[in-house]
Amino acid sequence: MLEKISELSSEAKKAIENASSLEALYEVKVRFLGKSGSFSQILKEMGKLDPEQRKTVGKHANEVRDSLESDYGAKENALKTIELNKKLEGERIDVTLPGVEKTLGSIHPITKVTQEICGIFSKIGFSVRTGPHIEKDFYNFDALNMPADHSARDLQDTFYVKDGVKRNPGEVSPWVLRTHTSPVQIRTMMTEKPPLRIISPGGVYRSDSDMSHSPHFHQVEGLLIDRNVSMADLKGVLGYFAREFFGSEIKVRLRPSYFPFVEPGAEVDASCPLCKGKGCGMCKGSGWIELAGCGMVHPQVFKAVGLEYPQWNGFAFGMGVERVGVVKYGVQHLGLFYENDLRFLEQFPL
C-alpha cells in the first residue's frame, strides 16, 4: 500500500505540474484528491491492515496529501497570475485619452427661485416657517377673514378633502388642500409671541388650470408683526427684494387692491426687468410687471389669532414663485416648469 501511495503521489505531482489552465488543474484535484479520487480509494483499504501497519501507512498518507495540496496551491497561484497578466495585456488602457463626460444634475428652477427669495429676505431678518399642505378651513379661510359665503371657498375654486365624517347634504368638508401659505402665518401668530418676521414658502392648490395657471403651484408669503409698522415699511421691504432679485435699477409701485385679510391692500408692480420699463411682450407694453399682493394685516385677523390690535400691527405679502421666475428668466410658458423637459431644465445649472 505504501508503494501504491508513492506511485499515486508521483503521478499526481506530474499531473499538477503539467496542468496548463485552472480548469485542467481542478480536474487533477478531483481525480486524485476528491472524495471519489484515486487517493481516497486507497485510504479506504486501510481498514484491512493491522493496527501497526495502519499507523505507518496513515502517517505516510497524510504527508503525501499535505505535499500534494501544497503543490496544488502553488500551481493554482501561478496559473492565476498568468491569466491575470494575459487579461491585463488584452485590456490595456490608454490613460492619455480624455475621460467620458458625465451629465450633472441641476436644481429645479422652482427650487432655485424659492431658495433665492428666501436668501434675500433672510438678509433683513426674516426666518422661514412651513406648515401642512392639508389644512383645516379655520386656518385657510376663517382666521383670514373669509366668511363661509366667500367666493374663494366655492367647490370650483378649492380642493376639499373628505375627512370620513358624515355630514348634512350639501355641507362640505372642513379640510382643504391649502389655497395659499397664509395658514402658516396664522399658525405662527397663534404659537409664537411677536415681534415676528417670517416668510412661508411652499406648494399650494387651486382648482384652476390654463396657459397661465396650474392647479398646483408655489408661493412665498411674508409677514411682519411689530409696533408702529406702516405701509412705508412694507414698500421699503418689497423694493429691497425687487432690487436684489431683478437688479438695482428696478422700481416698485403699489396699486390699491382688495384682499380680505389685509386693510388697506395693494398690488405690487415692478418695472419690467426685460425691457427696463420701455414696453415689451412680457409686460404687455406697459413697462410694469405684477409682482405680488400685499397690505396691512386686517384687525379681524389679529382678533382671530388672539393678538391685541392696535398695540401690535404689521403687514403681509405674497408672490407666486413661478410668476417671478417667469419674469426673471423670460420663460414663455408656465407649463415648462412642470414638463421635465431637459432642454429647459439644463438652462438652470447648479
NORQUIZI-V577857 format. One record per helix or strand. SS is the DSSP state (helix for helix, strand for strand). FROM is the first residue (numbers start at 1). LEN is the number of residues. Records with the same first field share a line. If there is no record, write none. Layout:
SS=FROM-LEN  FROM-LEN
This chain:
helix=2-17  22-12  38-11  51-40  109-14  137-4  142-3  151-3  182-10  231-16  299-7  321-9  334-4  342-4
strand=127-2  134-3  160-2  175-3  196-10  210-1  213-1  216-11  252-6  262-10  288-10  313-8
